[in-house]
Amino acid sequence: MLIEHLPPFMRDFEEFKKLFDIEDSVLDELKTTYKRHEDNLWIQTADEYGIKRREKLIGIEKPEGDLEDRRKVVLSEWSSILPFNYETLNQWLLRYLDKDNYTIEIDFPNYKVTLMLSLFVMAKREYIKKSLRKKLPANMIIEVDIDYNRYLDFRSFTHSDIKNRKIKIKNMKDTIL
């Protein structure tokens, strides 16, 4: 509070109290605005306004997902480095999907990239496919598939376990275990 910087005998004047109350509220508003702009300097701390501004710069017209998903998309686009090789592709996928949510195979003689996504990131499939098409060489064949559940994944469950989890037979393939 600014009034604390006055000598003690001046703090009791009503004019100074009112003046410093107004100035304190103006300074608080200024601090809040400064903090917001400082946070928007970085993608990891940007709010809705900051992410929307960067999406416009990158050319993302219809953003999808919550703010955290949009941050990951902007960060992955902002930091993508060309030319793409296996290492930079893997780094890009790690930033966007995390290590346990994908496996990648590259068939060099046949110019084919196969990316298997886990069920947790199934909703991000189309974005990844479009992004890979932009980043990888045009002569590469790109397959992005979902790693669905198999019969083996359910062997450890009993019938009552499946019933308690309310898993229907028709949904077993794409149920997150």
C-alpha positions as CSV (number, residue, x, y, z in Angstrom):
1,M,0.0,0.0,0.0
2,L,1.3,3.4,-0.9
3,I,0.0,5.2,2.2
4,E,2.6,3.3,4.2
5,H,5.3,5.4,2.5
6,L,4.0,8.6,4.0
7,P,5.3,9.9,7.3
8,P,3.0,8.7,10.2
9,F,1.5,12.1,10.9
10,M,0.2,12.5,7.3
11,R,-1.5,9.1,7.1
12,D,-4.5,10.3,9.0
13,F,-5.5,12.9,6.4
14,E,-8.7,11.9,4.7
15,E,-7.5,13.3,1.3
16,F,-4.4,11.1,1.3
17,K,-6.3,8.0,2.3
18,K,-8.7,8.5,-0.6
19,L,-6.0,9.4,-3.1
20,F,-3.9,6.3,-2.2
21,D,-6.9,4.0,-2.3
22,I,-7.5,5.1,-5.9
23,E,-3.8,4.8,-6.8
24,D,-3.6,1.3,-5.2
25,S,-6.5,0.1,-7.3
26,V,-4.9,1.6,-10.4
27,L,-1.6,-0.1,-9.6
28,D,-3.3,-3.4,-8.9
29,E,-5.0,-3.3,-12.3
30,L,-1.6,-2.3,-13.9
31,K,0.1,-5.3,-12.3
32,T,-2.6,-7.7,-13.4
33,T,-2.4,-6.4,-17.0
34,Y,1.4,-6.6,-17.0
35,K,1.3,-10.2,-15.6
36,R,-1.2,-11.2,-18.4
37,H,1.0,-9.7,-21.1
38,E,4.1,-11.3,-19.6
39,D,2.3,-14.7,-19.5
40,N,1.3,-14.3,-23.1
41,L,4.9,-14.0,-24.2
42,W,5.3,-17.8,-23.8
43,I,3.2,-20.5,-25.3
44,Q,3.2,-22.6,-22.1
45,T,1.7,-19.9,-20.0
46,A,-0.5,-18.1,-22.6
47,D,-4.2,-17.6,-21.9
48,E,-7.0,-17.9,-24.4
49,Y,-6.1,-14.5,-26.0
50,G,-2.4,-15.4,-26.4
51,I,-3.1,-18.8,-27.9
52,K,-5.7,-17.5,-30.3
53,R,-3.2,-14.8,-31.5
54,R,-0.6,-17.5,-32.2
55,E,-3.1,-19.8,-33.9
56,K,-3.9,-16.9,-36.3
57,L,-0.2,-16.4,-37.0
58,I,0.3,-20.1,-37.7
59,G,-2.8,-20.4,-39.8
60,I,-5.0,-22.6,-37.6
61,E,-8.5,-21.6,-38.6
62,K,-10.6,-24.0,-36.5
63,P,-8.8,-24.8,-33.2
64,E,-10.0,-28.0,-31.4
65,G,-9.8,-29.1,-27.8
66,D,-9.3,-27.3,-24.6
67,L,-6.7,-24.7,-23.9
68,E,-4.0,-27.2,-23.0
69,D,-4.6,-29.2,-26.2
70,R,-4.4,-26.0,-28.2
71,R,-1.2,-25.0,-26.5
72,K,0.3,-28.3,-27.5
73,V,-0.8,-27.8,-31.1
74,V,0.6,-24.3,-31.2
75,L,3.9,-25.4,-29.6
76,S,4.3,-28.3,-32.0
77,E,3.7,-26.1,-35.0
78,W,5.8,-23.2,-33.7
79,S,8.8,-25.4,-33.0
80,S,8.7,-27.7,-36.0
81,I,12.1,-27.8,-37.7
82,L,12.6,-28.7,-41.4
83,P,14.1,-30.9,-42.8
84,F,12.4,-33.7,-41.0
85,N,14.3,-36.8,-40.1
86,Y,13.5,-39.6,-37.7
87,E,14.9,-37.8,-34.7
88,T,13.1,-34.5,-35.3
89,L,9.9,-36.4,-36.1
90,N,10.2,-38.3,-32.8
91,Q,10.9,-35.1,-30.8
92,W,7.8,-33.5,-32.4
93,L,5.6,-36.4,-31.5
94,L,7.0,-36.5,-28.0
95,R,6.1,-32.8,-27.5
96,Y,2.6,-33.4,-28.7
97,L,1.6,-36.9,-27.6
98,D,3.9,-38.1,-24.9
99,K,6.1,-41.2,-25.1
100,D,3.6,-44.0,-24.3
101,N,0.9,-42.8,-26.7
102,Y,2.4,-43.8,-30.0
103,T,4.8,-46.1,-31.8
104,I,6.4,-45.3,-35.1
105,E,7.9,-47.5,-37.8
106,I,9.7,-46.2,-40.9
107,D,10.1,-48.5,-43.9
108,F,12.9,-46.7,-45.7
109,P,13.1,-48.9,-48.9
110,N,9.3,-48.5,-49.5
111,Y,9.2,-44.8,-48.3
112,K,6.5,-45.6,-45.8
113,V,5.8,-44.1,-42.3
114,T,3.4,-46.0,-40.0
115,L,2.3,-44.3,-36.8
116,M,0.2,-46.3,-34.3
117,L,-1.7,-44.1,-31.8
118,S,-3.0,-45.3,-28.5
119,L,-6.7,-45.0,-27.7
120,F,-5.9,-42.1,-25.3
121,V,-5.0,-39.8,-28.3
122,M,-7.5,-41.2,-30.8
123,A,-9.1,-37.8,-31.2
124,K,-5.9,-36.2,-32.3
125,R,-5.5,-38.5,-35.3
126,E,-6.7,-36.1,-38.0
127,Y,-4.5,-33.3,-36.8
128,I,-1.4,-35.5,-36.7
129,K,-2.2,-36.9,-40.2
130,K,-2.5,-33.4,-41.7
131,S,0.6,-32.2,-39.9
132,L,2.7,-35.1,-41.0
133,R,1.6,-34.5,-44.6
134,K,3.0,-30.9,-44.3
135,K,6.2,-31.9,-42.6
136,L,7.3,-35.1,-44.3
137,P,8.6,-35.4,-47.9
138,A,5.9,-35.7,-50.5
139,N,7.1,-39.1,-51.7
140,M,6.5,-40.7,-48.3
141,I,3.4,-42.8,-47.7
142,I,1.9,-41.9,-44.3
143,E,-0.4,-44.3,-42.4
144,V,-1.8,-43.2,-39.1
145,D,-3.8,-45.9,-37.3
146,I,-5.2,-46.5,-33.9
147,D,-3.8,-49.3,-31.8
148,Y,-7.1,-50.9,-30.8
149,N,-7.6,-53.5,-28.1
150,R,-7.2,-57.1,-29.0
151,Y,-8.5,-60.3,-27.5
152,L,-5.2,-60.7,-25.6
153,D,-5.8,-57.4,-23.8
154,F,-8.9,-58.9,-22.2
155,R,-7.5,-62.3,-21.1
156,S,-6.7,-61.0,-17.6
157,F,-10.2,-59.9,-17.0
158,T,-13.0,-62.1,-15.8
159,H,-16.5,-61.9,-17.1
160,S,-17.6,-60.0,-13.9
161,D,-14.8,-57.5,-14.3
162,I,-16.0,-56.7,-17.8
163,K,-19.6,-56.5,-16.6
164,N,-18.6,-54.2,-13.7
165,R,-16.8,-51.9,-16.0
166,K,-20.0,-51.8,-18.2
167,I,-18.0,-52.7,-21.3
168,K,-20.3,-53.9,-24.1
169,I,-19.0,-56.4,-26.7
170,K,-19.4,-54.0,-29.6
171,N,-17.3,-51.4,-27.7
172,M,-14.5,-53.7,-26.5
173,K,-12.2,-52.8,-29.4
174,D,-12.0,-49.0,-28.6
175,T,-12.6,-49.0,-24.8
176,I,-9.8,-47.5,-22.8
177,L,-8.7,-50.1,-20.2
